[in-house]
Amino acid sequence: MLDSAERFEQVFTIMYASPTDSSFREYVDSKKSLPTEDDWSSIRRLMKYLKFFYELTLRVSGTSYVTAHTFYKAIVDIHEVIAKLKKDADRHIQRMALRIEEKVRKYWFENDVA
């Protein structure tokens, strides 16, 4: 969904500035505002990581059985991406990385299956 919105970034600005139709502007103003350049920049960075997680999910769940080395590689890849996210300049992305890491730890390391 973000990639679709990102393709139409300029359209949002044009529609907001339209002198003939103010309904879009009124809608946006009733919420918050249009995404800023910083917002779009964050979205682009975030999309790169979301694509990674999407492709990893397809790789792991796209087969009837997952071999140990494939699964281990996926876990290592997740750990490396989370480490990169935690070092990102954007504090929002850093916080997101910490939340992802917390969920990964809870799901993979704290659950007792026995």
C-alpha positions as CSV (number, residue, x, y, z in Angstrom):
1,M,0.0,0.0,0.0
2,L,2.8,2.4,0.8
3,D,4.4,1.8,-2.6
4,S,1.1,2.8,-4.3
5,A,0.8,6.0,-2.2
6,E,4.5,6.8,-2.9
7,R,3.9,6.7,-6.6
8,F,1.3,9.3,-6.3
9,E,3.2,11.6,-4.0
10,Q,2.9,14.6,-6.3
11,V,-0.8,14.0,-6.9
12,F,-1.5,14.5,-3.2
13,T,0.1,17.9,-3.4
14,I,-1.6,18.9,-6.6
15,M,-5.0,17.8,-5.3
16,Y,-4.5,19.7,-2.0
17,A,-3.6,22.9,-3.9
18,S,-6.5,22.6,-6.4
19,P,-8.5,25.8,-6.5
20,T,-11.5,24.1,-8.2
21,D,-12.1,21.3,-5.7
22,S,-11.6,21.9,-2.0
23,S,-13.1,18.7,-0.7
24,F,-9.7,16.9,-0.6
25,R,-8.1,19.9,1.2
26,E,-11.0,19.9,3.7
27,Y,-10.6,16.2,4.3
28,V,-6.8,16.4,4.9
29,D,-7.2,19.5,7.1
30,S,-9.8,17.6,9.3
31,K,-7.3,14.9,9.9
32,K,-3.7,16.2,10.2
33,S,-1.9,17.3,7.1
34,L,-0.3,16.0,4.0
35,P,2.9,14.0,4.4
36,T,6.0,16.2,4.5
37,E,9.2,15.6,2.6
38,D,10.6,14.0,5.8
39,D,7.5,11.7,6.0
40,W,8.0,10.6,2.3
41,S,11.7,10.0,3.0
42,S,10.9,7.9,6.0
43,I,8.3,6.0,4.0
44,R,10.9,5.2,1.3
45,R,13.4,3.9,3.8
46,L,10.7,1.9,5.5
47,M,9.5,0.4,2.3
48,K,13.0,-1.1,1.7
49,Y,12.8,-2.9,5.0
50,L,9.2,-3.9,4.6
51,K,10.1,-5.4,1.2
52,F,12.8,-7.4,2.9
53,F,10.4,-8.9,5.4
54,Y,7.8,-9.6,2.7
55,E,10.4,-11.5,0.6
56,L,11.7,-13.3,3.6
57,T,8.2,-14.4,4.5
58,L,7.6,-15.7,1.0
59,R,10.9,-17.6,1.1
60,V,10.2,-19.3,4.4
61,S,6.4,-19.9,4.0
62,G,6.5,-20.5,0.3
63,T,7.4,-24.2,0.6
64,S,5.8,-27.2,2.1
65,Y,8.7,-27.7,4.4
66,V,11.5,-25.5,5.5
67,T,14.9,-27.0,6.0
68,A,17.0,-26.1,9.0
69,H,19.7,-24.1,7.1
70,T,17.0,-22.1,5.2
71,F,15.3,-21.3,8.5
72,Y,18.5,-20.4,10.3
73,K,19.5,-18.1,7.4
74,A,16.2,-16.3,7.7
75,I,16.6,-15.8,11.4
76,V,20.2,-14.5,10.9
77,D,18.9,-12.1,8.2
78,I,16.2,-10.8,10.5
79,H,18.7,-10.2,13.2
80,E,21.0,-8.3,10.8
81,V,18.2,-6.1,9.4
82,I,16.9,-5.3,12.9
83,A,20.5,-4.2,13.9
84,K,20.6,-1.9,10.8
85,L,17.2,-0.5,11.7
86,K,18.3,0.3,15.3
87,K,21.2,2.3,13.9
88,D,19.0,4.3,11.4
89,A,19.2,8.1,11.7
90,D,15.3,8.3,12.0
91,R,14.2,7.9,15.6
92,H,10.8,6.5,14.5
93,I,12.6,3.7,12.6
94,Q,14.8,3.0,15.6
95,R,11.8,2.7,17.9
96,M,10.1,0.5,15.3
97,A,13.2,-1.7,15.3
98,L,13.1,-2.1,19.0
99,R,9.4,-3.1,18.9
100,I,10.2,-5.7,16.2
101,E,13.1,-7.0,18.1
102,E,11.0,-7.4,21.2
103,K,8.3,-9.3,19.3
104,V,10.9,-11.5,17.7
105,R,12.4,-12.3,21.1
106,K,9.0,-13.0,22.5
107,Y,7.9,-15.2,19.7
108,W,11.1,-17.2,19.1
109,F,12.9,-17.2,22.4
110,E,10.4,-16.9,25.3
111,N,7.7,-19.3,24.2
112,D,8.0,-22.7,25.7
113,V,6.5,-25.2,23.3
114,A,7.0,-28.3,25.4
